Amino acid sequence: MAERDRLRDMLDVVMASVEDPTCDGAELAHRAYLSRYHFDRLVAAAVGEPTGAFRRRLLMERAAYRLRDGASVTDVAFDAGYGSPEAFTRAFRRSYGRVPSALRGDPGARVRLPAPNGIHFCPPGALRLPADSGETTMDVTTTLLAHDNWLVGEILDRAARLPDETLDRPITMSVDALDAGGSMRDLLHTLVSTKERWTAAVAGDRPPGGDPLGSELPAEARTVDALRRRYDSAGPAFLALANRIRERGEEGVTFIDATCTPPQTFSYGGMIAHVLNFSAYRRTLAVAALREYGIDDLGFGDPARYDG
């Protein structure tokens, strides 16, 4: 696990540098707090590609995605760190066997280049890493059960530090924890935007509003009717995504989401478990609030009573 975490740390450095094409090998090593010699050796040993070739391939895949979305060849060339469109065109043709303009506006164009490690750029700013070859397929239910068993034990251990007076005191807690906001509307928005955000992150898109929490969305996107419409899209989309991941046995596949600050590493299975865990918390708050407001036909939202 320590070796895997170190690889992810180094990949975070490389990924962040893709947004800074002027960054050279010495600067990469400096950002990783390593000498250039040791950084290059570690990256090459971990990914099977020299650091420079690995980074150039990611930059080229990023350029191909931008071209596919309709960006101009000139803009993409300079953004990828080339001194002229002509130099970029020559490098692009060597990699893809076609000129850059052939990809413009072609959503079906091949973007991923051959790689010895299965690591590829995933827009808007992430890497997709294969699961460890020796790793058994992650099962989300098993993960959630193990997490529940572990966390309850950890809570009990920490509760042992509290005096009896505190243990017996009624709990008062605001719903604004975990970015849920302080109102029922905020809570509902977070339930919807969480699934929008993660579906977009895996697909390589920007979430609605441009930020992970959807905090820049206008007020009209937060009416109950608007939230219902958003969820009619976001709910089935996330469910379909999770089912595809499970059907393909890709729960252990890892991606680096560079839209986070700083970039974060997640497995697909861990991402699904994360969404289910915090959605359960927020759903419970929302159901409890409805009961308080006199709407109690959902009971306590018990999944044992759900018949899909």
N, C-alpha and C positions, 0 to 999 in steps of 0.2 A: 504493500500500500504506500509506503514511503517513497519508493521508486516511482510509482504511478503519480503521486502528488508532485514530485519534483518535475516529472515530465510535463504535467499540466502547468506548473509554474513557468517553465521555459516556453511552452506553447503560448501562454498568456502574453509573454513578452514579445514573441514573434507576431502574434495576432495584432497586438496593439500597434506594432510597427508598420503593419500594412496600411494604416491610415496616415503614415508619415513616410512616404517613399524616399525621402532624402536620408533616412536613417541608415547607417552602414553597420558592418559587422562589429566594429569596435564599440559602437554605441549600444548595440543589442547586448553584448557581453556586459557592458557597464550597467545597463538596466537590470540585468540578472545577478549583479554583484559577483561576477566571475571574470577571470581573465579571458581574453579572446580565445586562447588556445583551449582552455578547459570547456568553455561554452560550446565551441565548435565541435569538440570531441563528444561531449554529452549529447548534443542535439543529433549529430550524425549517428551515434550508436543507438539512440532511442527511436529515430524515425527512418533510418536507412537511407537518408539523403544528406548531402552536405548542406550546411545551414544556408549558404547563399542560394543554392539551387532550390531548396525547399521554399524559401521566402519568395524567390522569383516566380515559382510555379503558383503560389497563392496569389501573388499580385496579378499574374496573367489570368487566373481563373476569375479573380475579382473584376478585372478589366472586361473579360468576356461577358460576365453577368451585366455589367453596365452597358455594354454595347447591345446586348440582347434587349435591354430595356429602352433602347433608343438614344443613348448618349452619343455625342459626336466623337469621331475618331480622334480629333485633336485634343479635346478635353480629356478623354480617357488616356491618351498617350502621356500627356504631361502629369496627370494624376498618378500614373503608374511609375513615374520617375524617369521617363525617357526624355532625352534632350530634344527630340524632334518627332513628328508623326512618322517620318520615313524610317527612323530607327525602330520605332515601336512596330510598324507594319512588318519589317523584316523579322523581328523576334516573334511576332504573333504568327506569321506564316510558318515559321519553323515549328512552332508548338502545335498549331491547329491545321496546317495544310491548306489554309485559305486566308484571304485578306480580311482585315477587321470589318470592313464595310459589309461583308457578306452576312455578318451576324446581326446587324442593326435591325431591330424590330422583328426578329425571328424568335418567338418564345420557345420554339422546339429545338433550337440549336444546341448542339453538344457543348457543354461548358467544362466538365471535369476532365482533367488531363490524366494520363496514366501515372500512377503513384505506387511506390513499393510499400506504402504504409496504410493506405485507405483513408488518409487525412485530406480533407478537401475544404476549400472555402465555401461558406454557406452565407448568402447575403441576409441582412444588410451588413453584418460585421461579425461573423462567427466562424468557428471551425467545427467540422463533423469528424469525430474519431470513432473507429470501430471498437467493438467490445474486445477485452482481453481474450486472446485465443484460448487460454486455459480457464476462462470464467464460464461457469454454468449460467444458463439463462435466468435472469432476474424475474421473479414472480412478484407482481405488485401486491397481491393479497398477502403473501408470505412476509413481504417487507412491512406492510402495515400492521400485521399481527405482531411481528417481532418488535417493531417500534412501540406499539401500544404496551406490550409486556415490559419493555425496557423503561419507558417513560414513567409509567405508574410507579415502578420501583424507585426511580430517581426522585420522583415527587415525594414519596414516603420518606426517603432518606433525608431530604431537605426539610420536610415538615417536622422531623424529630428535633430540629434546632429551635422550634418555636415554643413559647410558653403556652400553658393550657388556656390562659385568658385569650390569647390570639387565636388559638385553634377553635375556640367556641364563639368567637365574635362573628356576627353576621357579615357576609362578604358583600361589599359594595364595589362595583367595578364599572367603569365607563366602557361603552362599546367602541371608543375611538382607538383601542389597541390594535396593533397589526395593520395599520393603515386603513381601518374599516370606516373611519369617520365617526362623527358623534351623533348621527341621526339615522332613522330608518332609511331615508333616501340614500345616504352615504353608504350604508351597509348593502343595500340592493345594488347600487352602482359597482361596489367592489366585487360582489359575487359575479356580476356580468363581466366586468373589465378584466378580472383575473383570467378567465377563459379566453377572452379576446387576446390578451397579452401573450399567453403561452402558445396559443395556436399560431399567432403571427411570428413569434420568435422561432418556432420550429420550421415554419414555412419560409423564413427569411424575409418577412415583411415587417413594416413598421406597424405598431399597434395603433388603433384609432386614437386620434389626438396627439400621436407622436411620442408619448411617454408611457412607460410601463403601467402607471396607475390611472391613465386616462384623465389626469387632473386638468388638462388643457381643453377638454371637451366643453362645449357651450352648455348653458343651462337647459336648452331645449332637448339636449341628448340625455337628460336625467329625469325627464318626466316618466311616470310609470308606463305610459303607452310607448315611449321611446325605448325605455329599458326592456320592455317586452319584445319589441321588434328587434333590438340588438341581440337579445338572448335567443330569439327564434333562429338567428344565424349562428351566434357564438356557441350555444349549447350543443346542437348537433355537430358542428364542426369539430369541437374539442372531443366529443364522444367518438366520432369517426376517426380522428387522429389517434386517440388512445387505442382503439380497437385495431387499427392498422399496425401500430407498433407491437401490440401483443400477438397478433396473428403472424407477424414476421419474426417473432422472437427477438426483437431489437431493444428490449428493455435495458440491456447492458451497454448499448451504443451511447457514446458520450459526445456532447457538443459544448463548445465554448461560446457563450453568449456575450459578445463584445458590446452589445447595447447596454449592458449593466455597467455601472461605474463603482469599482473597477470591474473588468471582465470576470465572469463567473463560469465555473465548469459544472455541468449537470449531466446525469444520465437520463435517457428518456424515461426509464422506470422511476427514477428518483423524482423527476419532474411531475409525473402522473401522481405519485404518492403525495408530493408536496401540495398539489392542487386539491386532492381529495381531503387531505388532513385539514387544511385551513378553510376549505369550503364547508366542511362539517362543522367547524367552530362557528363560522358566520351564519350558516343555515340555522343552527340551534339558536343563536341570538335572534335571528329574524323570526323564527317560529314562536319563540318566547315573547317577543314584542307583539306579534299578532294576537297571541292569547291575552296579553295585557290590554290590548285594544278591543277585546271582545270577539275576535275571530279565532275560533278554536277547533274548526273542523279538520285541521291537519294533525290534531293530537300533538305529539311531540316530534313528529317527523321521523318516527322509528322505521329504519329500513327493513326490519323483520316483518313489517306490515305492508311493505311495498310489493305489488304484484304487477310487474311490467308487462 
